[in-house]
Amino acid sequence: MAKKKFNVIREEMLQVATNVAQEKNIDQDSVFSAMEQALEKAARVKYGQEIDLRINIDRDTGDIKLNSYLEVVENIDEEFQSRQILLDDAKKNNPNINIGEFIIKELPPIELGRVAAQNAKGVIIQKVREADKSKQYDEYKDKVGEIAVGIVKRVEFGNLIIDLGKSEAIIKREELIPRETFKNGDRVRAYIYEVKNDVKGYQVFLSRTHPQFLSKLFFQEVPEIYDGIIVVKSVARDPGSRAKISVHTEDSTIDPVGACVGMRGSRVQAVVNELQGEKIDIVTWSDNQATFLANALAPAEVSKIFLFEEKNKVEVVIPDDQLSLAIGRKGQNVKLASNLTSLEIDILTEEEESERRQQEFKEKSLLLSESLDVEDVIAQLLVTDGYTSIESIAAETRENIEKIEGFDAELANEILERATNYLKDQEQENQKIIDEKIKDEDLKNLEGMNSSILAELAKSDILTINDFADLASFELIDKEEGILRKLELEEEVVNNMIMKARENWFTETNKD
């Protein structure tokens, strides 16, 4: 009778494993593992919690084997004495057994009482749920970066709980577009930006404000983007208000902006509608930063652009009547352009830029006037003709200096002589500072180094090659605070010098 009953249980287990695996769409082996753990828990109630019990269900026949395990040891550990046996005792049963092996004893099948069966059922349900959640996590973690479509299940403190069919997701209140509202049963599209797995289980986080949500919407609406003919290069958003997106194609026969706008604006309008009326500027990307920046600042027109690559910064000159358009409401346009291009943008009007140029002209004229001990008008004529430093004058020929309006041979000779004498005096002064403060020969002999640079470094207590190697290029040539700002060095030259100085670091590392 017991054997017949056991056969019934075996057949039921096979059927349950098959049904659950199909219903939950999870591996059948995971269901069998859950059953084994449930039966093992029930068996421990009968045989004791301290015994090493192991249950195995044959995946093909449903046969259940219940075995106890005793590990063969040299010395019994009191904490695990119910699971261990001394080698001498073990050899009485099996002379060939060794330490670390097990004596395995088959136990009779257990009869599940009502309570034990209920407990076993609970374990199976729990393990199947865990396996189901693990499968869902594996599925959704690979979907990060995609758009999900679901139904609003409920609203909790402003957060939306979304039913995705097989799973739930959450849209936090701050990930919703300002002023948009949803109620239970509403259909919603959002961007999967994170799938988290922790002790509480896994969670899928969605966003409607993420910049890539805009990108993925164009991916769905514009076939050329879906096919990879047009590439979305960057996105910047002020959710619910305004956005900028840059696009590029290698196909010269295609207008990337026109393709994204669509016939009569149909494609971009579909995205605008999804984003609650968010205004979208579509601009052409360019590998030329100045061109790209001018496109990004549209609809404002750009007169001039001054790019400072070492600081990832740019100054943009705008016609006076275009200033408010370039900045935008509450600075929105320039902020989005900055995010789109990854550049820090300073905007000047043409009037402000003109005033700055006049100020620079005055400063350079004053410098020449003081250094050469000449009248202001002569210094101004030199600067107007492009001679903005003593070095540029000293390196020139008398004939070229004489060509400056109002100059003659005598004045040209006098200017050249004063420039040459000034540089000699400056060289002597520089050498004195260098001799007093800089003792590091490696710094003195660094490729590209000269006395003018060394003197300026000494004044800032940059006295060794390691001090120099530790600097960034902008610390040296920044127009306002750079240590070497007076020397007007090229960024590439300074970068090469810094890299040469750092070679010393790698040499020391290799020695170690």
C-alpha positions as CSV (number, residue, x, y, z in Angstrom):
1,M,0.0,0.0,0.0
2,A,2.9,2.4,1.0
3,K,4.7,1.6,-2.3
4,K,1.5,2.4,-4.3
5,K,1.1,5.6,-2.4
6,F,4.7,6.5,-3.0
7,N,4.3,5.9,-6.8
8,V,1.3,8.3,-6.8
9,I,3.5,11.0,-5.1
10,R,6.2,10.4,-7.6
11,E,3.8,10.8,-10.5
12,E,2.3,13.9,-9.0
13,M,5.8,15.4,-8.5
14,L,6.6,14.9,-12.2
15,Q,3.3,16.5,-13.2
16,V,3.7,19.4,-10.8
17,A,7.3,20.1,-12.0
18,T,6.2,20.0,-15.6
19,N,3.1,22.3,-15.0
20,V,5.0,24.9,-12.9
21,A,7.9,25.0,-15.3
22,Q,5.5,25.7,-18.2
23,E,3.3,28.1,-16.4
24,K,6.2,30.2,-15.0
25,N,8.4,29.7,-18.1
26,I,11.3,28.7,-15.9
27,D,13.8,25.8,-16.0
28,Q,12.2,22.5,-14.9
29,D,15.4,21.8,-13.0
30,S,14.8,24.8,-10.8
31,V,11.4,23.4,-9.8
32,F,12.9,20.0,-8.9
33,S,15.6,21.8,-6.8
34,A,12.8,23.6,-4.9
35,M,11.0,20.2,-4.3
36,E,14.2,18.6,-3.1
37,Q,14.8,21.5,-0.6
38,A,11.1,21.2,0.6
39,L,11.3,17.4,1.1
40,E,14.7,17.8,2.8
41,K,13.1,20.2,5.3
42,A,10.3,17.7,6.0
43,A,12.8,14.9,6.4
44,R,14.8,16.8,9.0
45,V,11.6,17.1,11.2
46,K,11.6,13.3,11.4
47,Y,15.3,12.4,11.4
48,G,16.7,15.5,13.2
49,Q,18.1,18.9,12.1
50,E,21.7,18.1,12.9
51,I,22.0,15.1,10.5
52,D,23.4,15.7,7.0
53,L,20.4,14.7,4.8
54,R,20.3,14.9,1.1
55,I,17.3,14.2,-1.2
56,N,17.6,13.6,-4.9
57,I,14.7,13.4,-7.3
58,D,15.3,11.7,-10.6
59,R,14.4,14.2,-13.3
60,D,13.2,11.5,-15.7
61,T,11.4,8.9,-13.5
62,G,10.5,11.0,-10.4
63,D,12.2,8.4,-8.1
64,I,13.1,9.9,-4.7
65,K,16.2,8.9,-2.9
66,L,16.8,10.0,0.7
67,N,20.3,9.5,2.0
68,S,22.3,10.4,5.2
69,Y,25.9,11.4,4.9
70,L,28.7,10.8,7.4
71,E,32.1,12.5,6.6
72,V,35.2,10.4,7.5
73,V,37.5,12.5,9.7
74,E,40.6,12.0,11.8
75,N,39.1,13.9,14.8
76,I,35.5,14.6,15.6
77,D,34.4,18.2,15.7
78,E,31.8,18.5,18.5
79,E,29.8,21.0,16.5
80,F,29.4,18.6,13.7
81,Q,29.6,15.2,15.5
82,S,26.2,14.1,14.1
83,R,27.7,14.4,10.6
84,Q,31.1,12.9,11.1
85,I,32.6,9.5,11.8
86,L,36.2,8.5,12.8
87,L,38.3,6.8,10.2
88,D,38.8,3.6,12.4
89,D,35.0,3.2,12.8
90,A,34.4,3.9,9.1
91,K,36.9,1.2,8.1
92,K,34.8,-1.4,9.9
93,N,32.1,-0.9,7.2
94,N,34.5,-0.2,4.3
95,P,38.2,-1.0,4.7
96,N,39.1,1.0,1.6
97,I,37.5,4.3,2.7
98,N,39.7,7.4,3.3
99,I,39.5,10.7,5.2
100,G,37.3,13.2,3.4
101,E,35.0,10.6,1.9
102,F,31.5,9.9,3.0
103,I,29.6,6.9,4.3
104,I,26.2,7.1,2.5
105,K,23.2,5.4,4.0
106,E,19.8,5.1,2.2
107,L,16.9,6.0,4.5
108,P,13.3,4.8,4.0
109,P,11.0,7.3,2.2
110,I,9.2,9.7,4.5
111,E,5.4,9.9,5.0
112,L,4.3,13.5,4.7
113,G,1.8,14.5,7.4
114,R,-0.5,17.4,6.9
115,V,1.8,20.0,8.6
116,A,4.9,18.7,6.9
117,A,3.2,18.7,3.5
118,Q,2.0,22.2,4.1
119,N,5.6,23.3,5.0
120,A,7.0,21.5,1.9
121,K,4.4,23.2,-0.3
122,G,5.5,26.6,1.2
123,V,9.1,26.0,0.5
124,I,8.4,24.9,-3.1
125,I,6.3,28.1,-3.7
126,Q,9.0,30.3,-2.2
127,K,11.8,28.7,-4.3
128,V,9.7,28.8,-7.5
129,R,9.0,32.5,-6.9
130,E,12.7,33.2,-6.3
131,A,13.6,31.3,-9.5
132,D,10.9,33.2,-11.4
133,K,12.2,36.6,-10.1
134,S,15.8,35.6,-10.9
135,K,14.7,34.8,-14.5
136,Q,12.8,38.2,-14.8
137,Y,15.9,40.0,-13.4
138,D,18.1,38.4,-16.0
139,E,15.6,39.3,-18.7
140,Y,15.2,43.0,-17.7
141,K,18.9,43.8,-16.9
142,D,19.6,43.2,-20.6
143,K,16.9,45.7,-21.5
144,V,18.5,48.7,-19.8
145,G,18.6,51.5,-22.4
146,E,15.3,50.4,-24.1
147,I,11.8,51.8,-23.9
148,A,9.2,49.9,-22.0
149,V,5.4,50.1,-22.4
150,G,3.1,49.3,-19.5
151,I,-0.1,50.1,-17.7
152,V,-0.3,52.2,-14.6
153,K,-1.2,49.8,-11.8
154,R,-1.3,52.2,-8.9
155,V,0.0,55.5,-7.7
156,E,2.0,55.7,-4.5
157,F,3.1,59.1,-3.1
158,G,3.4,60.5,-6.6
159,N,5.4,57.4,-7.8
160,L,3.8,55.2,-10.5
161,I,3.8,51.5,-10.3
162,I,3.7,50.1,-13.8
163,D,2.5,46.7,-14.9
164,L,4.8,45.4,-17.6
165,G,3.0,42.1,-18.0
166,K,5.4,39.6,-16.4
167,S,6.8,42.2,-14.1
168,E,6.3,45.5,-12.3
169,A,8.4,48.7,-12.6
170,I,8.4,52.1,-10.9
171,I,8.6,55.6,-12.2
172,K,9.7,57.9,-9.4
173,R,7.9,61.3,-9.1
174,E,11.1,63.1,-10.2
175,E,11.4,60.9,-13.3
176,L,8.0,62.2,-14.6
177,I,7.8,65.2,-16.9
178,P,6.6,68.3,-14.8
179,R,2.9,68.8,-14.7
180,E,2.0,65.4,-16.4
181,T,-0.4,63.2,-14.5
182,F,-1.4,59.5,-14.9
183,K,-4.2,57.5,-13.4
184,N,-4.8,53.8,-12.9
185,G,-5.2,52.0,-16.2
186,D,-3.3,54.6,-18.3
187,R,-0.9,53.3,-20.9
188,V,2.6,54.8,-20.4
189,R,6.0,54.6,-22.3
190,A,9.2,55.2,-20.4
191,Y,13.0,54.5,-20.6
192,I,14.5,51.7,-18.6
193,Y,17.5,53.3,-16.9
194,E,18.3,50.9,-14.1
195,V,17.5,47.3,-13.0
196,K,18.5,46.8,-9.4
197,N,18.8,43.5,-7.6
198,D,19.2,43.4,-3.8
199,V,18.0,41.6,-0.7
200,K,14.4,42.9,-1.3
201,G,14.4,41.4,-4.8
202,Y,14.8,43.1,-8.1
203,Q,13.3,46.4,-9.2
204,V,13.0,48.0,-12.7
205,F,13.3,51.8,-12.7
206,L,11.8,53.8,-15.5
207,S,12.2,57.5,-16.5
208,R,10.4,59.9,-18.8
209,T,12.9,62.7,-18.2
210,H,16.1,60.9,-19.1
211,P,17.8,62.4,-22.1
212,Q,18.1,59.0,-23.8
213,F,14.3,58.6,-23.6
214,L,14.2,61.4,-26.3
215,S,16.9,59.6,-28.3
216,K,15.0,56.3,-28.2
217,L,11.7,57.9,-29.2
218,F,13.4,59.2,-32.4
219,F,14.9,55.7,-32.8
220,Q,11.3,54.4,-33.0
221,E,9.9,57.2,-35.2
222,V,12.8,57.7,-37.7
223,P,13.6,54.7,-39.9
224,E,17.0,56.1,-40.8
225,I,18.0,56.2,-37.2
226,Y,16.7,52.7,-36.6
227,D,18.7,51.4,-39.6
228,G,21.8,53.2,-38.4
229,I,22.0,55.6,-41.4
230,I,21.6,58.6,-39.1
231,V,23.3,58.6,-35.7
232,V,22.1,60.5,-32.6
233,K,25.3,62.0,-31.2
234,S,24.1,63.9,-28.1
235,V,20.9,64.9,-26.3
236,A,20.2,67.7,-23.8
237,R,16.8,68.2,-22.1
238,D,14.9,70.5,-19.9
239,P,12.0,68.0,-19.5
240,G,8.6,69.2,-20.5
241,S,10.0,72.5,-21.8
242,R,12.7,72.3,-24.4
243,A,15.4,69.9,-25.7
244,K,18.2,69.8,-28.2
245,I,19.4,66.7,-30.1
246,S,22.3,66.5,-32.5
247,V,22.3,64.1,-35.4
248,H,24.9,63.0,-38.1
249,T,25.1,60.9,-41.2
250,E,27.9,59.8,-43.4
251,D,25.5,59.7,-46.4
252,S,25.9,63.0,-48.2
253,T,22.6,62.5,-50.0
254,I,20.6,62.6,-46.8
255,D,19.6,65.6,-44.7
256,P,19.7,64.3,-41.1
257,V,17.7,67.2,-39.7
258,G,15.1,66.9,-42.4
259,A,14.7,63.2,-41.9
260,C,14.1,63.6,-38.2
261,V,11.6,66.4,-38.8
262,G,9.7,64.3,-41.3
263,M,7.1,65.3,-43.9
264,R,5.3,68.4,-42.5
265,G,7.0,67.7,-39.2
266,S,5.1,64.4,-38.6
267,R,8.1,62.6,-37.1
268,V,9.2,65.2,-34.6
269,Q,5.6,66.0,-33.8
270,A,5.0,62.4,-32.7
271,V,7.9,62.8,-30.2
272,V,6.7,66.2,-29.1
273,N,3.3,64.8,-28.3
274,E,4.7,62.0,-26.3
275,L,6.8,64.5,-24.3
276,Q,3.8,66.7,-23.4
277,G,4.7,69.4,-25.9
278,E,8.4,69.7,-25.2
279,K,9.9,71.9,-27.9
280,I,12.7,70.1,-29.7
281,D,15.6,71.7,-31.6
282,I,17.3,69.2,-34.0
283,V,20.8,70.3,-35.0
284,T,23.5,68.9,-37.3
285,W,26.5,67.5,-35.4
286,S,30.0,68.3,-36.7
287,D,33.5,67.1,-35.6
288,N,34.5,70.8,-35.9
289,Q,33.6,72.1,-32.4
290,A,33.1,75.7,-33.6
291,T,30.7,74.6,-36.3
292,F,28.8,72.3,-33.9
293,L,28.6,75.0,-31.3
294,A,27.2,77.5,-33.7
295,N,24.5,74.9,-34.7
296,A,23.8,74.1,-31.1
297,L,23.1,77.8,-30.2
298,A,20.4,78.1,-33.0
299,P,18.2,80.0,-33.5
300,A,20.7,82.6,-32.4
301,E,23.4,83.7,-34.9
302,V,27.0,83.5,-34.0
303,S,29.6,86.1,-35.0
304,K,32.8,84.7,-33.6
305,I,34.0,81.8,-31.5
306,F,37.1,81.6,-29.3
307,L,37.8,78.0,-28.2
308,F,40.0,77.3,-25.2
309,E,40.5,73.5,-25.5
310,E,42.7,73.2,-22.4
311,K,39.8,74.3,-20.2
312,N,37.0,72.8,-22.4
313,K,35.6,76.3,-22.5
314,V,34.5,78.6,-25.4
315,E,33.7,82.3,-25.7
316,V,31.0,83.1,-28.2
317,V,30.4,86.6,-29.7
318,I,26.8,87.3,-30.6
319,P,25.3,90.4,-32.4
320,D,23.8,92.7,-29.7
321,D,20.3,92.1,-30.9
322,Q,20.7,88.3,-30.7
323,L,21.8,88.2,-27.0
324,S,18.4,87.3,-25.5
325,L,17.8,84.7,-28.2
326,A,21.2,83.1,-27.5
327,I,20.8,83.0,-23.8
328,G,17.1,81.9,-23.9
329,R,14.5,82.1,-21.2
330,K,16.2,81.8,-17.8
331,G,19.4,80.8,-19.6
332,Q,17.8,77.7,-21.1
333,N,19.2,77.9,-24.7
334,V,22.8,78.4,-23.7
335,K,22.5,75.7,-20.9
336,L,21.1,73.1,-23.4
337,A,23.8,74.1,-26.0
338,S,26.5,73.6,-23.3
339,N,25.1,70.2,-22.3
340,L,24.8,69.2,-26.0
341,T,28.4,70.1,-26.8
342,S,30.0,69.3,-23.4
343,L,31.6,72.8,-23.5
344,E,31.4,75.6,-20.9
345,I,30.0,78.6,-22.8
346,D,30.6,82.3,-22.1
347,I,28.5,84.6,-24.3
348,L,29.6,88.1,-25.2
349,T,27.9,90.7,-27.3
350,E,29.9,92.3,-30.2
351,E,30.0,95.5,-28.1
352,E,31.4,93.7,-25.1
353,E,34.0,91.9,-27.3
354,S,35.0,95.3,-28.9
355,E,35.5,96.8,-25.5
356,R,37.6,93.9,-24.4
357,R,39.7,94.2,-27.6
358,Q,40.2,97.9,-26.9
359,Q,41.3,97.0,-23.3
360,E,43.7,94.4,-24.6
361,F,45.1,97.0,-27.1
362,K,45.6,99.5,-24.3
363,E,47.4,96.9,-22.0
364,K,49.7,95.8,-24.8
365,S,50.5,99.4,-25.9
366,L,51.2,100.3,-22.3
367,L,53.5,97.3,-21.9
368,L,55.5,98.3,-25.0
369,S,55.6,101.9,-23.9
370,E,57.0,101.1,-20.5
371,S,59.4,98.4,-21.7
372,L,60.9,100.4,-24.6
373,D,60.5,103.8,-22.9
374,V,58.7,105.3,-25.9
375,E,55.7,107.6,-26.3
376,D,52.2,106.0,-26.2
377,V,51.5,106.8,-29.9
378,I,54.6,104.9,-31.0
379,A,53.6,101.9,-28.9
380,Q,50.1,102.0,-30.3
381,L,51.4,102.1,-33.9
382,L,53.6,99.0,-33.1
383,V,50.6,97.1,-31.7
384,T,48.3,98.1,-34.6
385,D,50.9,96.6,-37.0
386,G,50.9,93.3,-35.0
387,Y,54.0,93.8,-32.8
388,T,52.5,92.9,-29.4
389,S,55.6,91.8,-27.6
390,I,59.3,92.8,-27.2
391,E,60.3,89.5,-28.6
392,S,58.3,90.0,-31.8
393,I,60.0,93.4,-32.3
394,A,63.6,92.2,-31.6
395,A,63.2,89.4,-34.1
396,E,62.1,91.7,-36.9
397,T,64.3,93.4,-39.5
398,R,64.9,97.2,-39.6
399,E,63.4,97.4,-43.1
400,N,60.0,95.9,-41.9
401,I,59.9,98.2,-38.8
402,E,60.6,101.2,-41.0
403,K,57.5,100.3,-43.1
404,I,55.2,101.2,-40.2
405,E,53.3,104.4,-40.9
406,G,55.1,107.4,-39.4
407,F,58.4,105.5,-38.8
408,D,61.7,106.3,-40.5
409,A,65.1,104.5,-40.5
410,E,66.4,106.3,-37.4
411,L,63.3,105.5,-35.4
412,A,63.3,101.9,-36.6
413,N,66.9,101.5,-35.5
414,E,66.2,103.1,-32.1
415,I,63.2,100.8,-31.5
416,L,65.2,97.7,-32.5
417,E,68.1,98.7,-30.3
418,R,65.9,99.3,-27.2
419,A,64.1,96.0,-27.8
420,T,67.4,94.1,-28.0
421,N,68.8,95.8,-24.9
422,Y,65.5,95.2,-22.9
423,L,65.7,91.4,-23.7
424,K,69.4,91.4,-22.7
425,D,68.6,93.0,-19.4
426,Q,65.7,90.6,-18.9
427,E,67.9,87.7,-19.7
428,Q,70.4,88.7,-17.0
429,E,67.6,89.2,-14.5
430,N,66.1,85.8,-15.4
431,Q,69.4,84.1,-15.1
432,K,69.9,85.6,-11.6
433,I,66.6,84.3,-10.4
434,I,67.3,80.8,-12.0
435,D,70.7,80.6,-10.4
436,E,69.3,81.5,-7.0
437,K,66.3,79.2,-6.9
438,I,66.5,76.3,-9.4
439,K,69.1,73.6,-8.8
440,D,67.4,70.7,-10.7
441,E,69.4,70.2,-13.9
442,D,66.7,67.9,-15.3
443,L,64.3,70.8,-15.3
444,K,66.8,73.2,-16.8
445,N,67.6,70.7,-19.6
446,L,64.0,69.7,-20.3
447,E,63.3,69.8,-24.1
448,G,61.6,73.2,-25.0
449,M,62.8,74.9,-21.8
450,N,64.3,78.4,-21.9
451,S,65.4,81.0,-19.4
452,S,62.2,83.0,-19.7
453,I,60.1,80.0,-18.8
454,L,62.5,78.9,-16.0
455,A,62.4,82.4,-14.5
456,E,58.5,82.5,-14.4
457,L,58.5,78.9,-12.9
458,A,61.0,80.0,-10.2
459,K,58.8,83.0,-9.3
460,S,56.0,80.5,-8.6
461,D,58.3,78.1,-6.7
462,I,58.2,75.4,-9.5
463,L,61.7,74.3,-8.8
464,T,62.1,70.7,-9.9
465,I,61.1,68.6,-12.9
466,N,58.6,66.7,-10.7
467,D,57.0,70.0,-9.7
468,F,56.6,70.8,-13.4
469,A,55.3,67.4,-14.4
470,D,52.6,67.7,-11.7
471,L,51.1,70.7,-13.5
472,A,48.2,70.8,-16.0
473,S,48.6,72.8,-19.2
474,F,45.9,75.3,-18.2
475,E,47.7,76.1,-14.9
476,L,50.6,77.3,-17.1
477,I,48.9,79.1,-20.0
478,D,45.5,80.3,-18.7
479,K,45.1,83.8,-19.9
480,E,44.1,85.1,-16.5
481,E,46.0,83.0,-13.9
482,G,48.5,80.9,-15.8
483,I,52.1,80.9,-14.5
484,L,53.4,81.4,-18.0
485,R,50.6,83.7,-19.3
486,K,52.9,86.5,-20.1
487,L,54.9,84.4,-22.6
488,E,51.9,83.5,-24.8
489,L,53.0,79.9,-25.4
490,E,51.1,77.5,-27.7
491,E,49.1,74.8,-25.8
492,E,50.7,72.0,-27.9
493,V,54.2,73.1,-26.9
494,V,53.3,73.2,-23.2
495,N,51.6,69.8,-23.4
496,N,54.7,68.2,-25.0
497,M,56.9,69.7,-22.3
498,I,54.7,68.3,-19.5
499,M,54.6,64.8,-21.1
500,K,58.5,64.9,-21.5
501,A,58.8,65.8,-17.8
502,R,56.5,62.9,-16.8
503,E,58.7,60.4,-18.6
504,N,60.8,60.6,-15.5
505,W,57.9,59.1,-13.5
506,F,57.6,56.0,-15.7
507,T,61.4,55.5,-15.5
508,E,61.3,55.6,-11.7
509,T,58.3,53.1,-11.7
510,N,60.2,50.6,-13.9
511,K,63.2,50.8,-11.6
512,D,61.1,49.9,-8.6
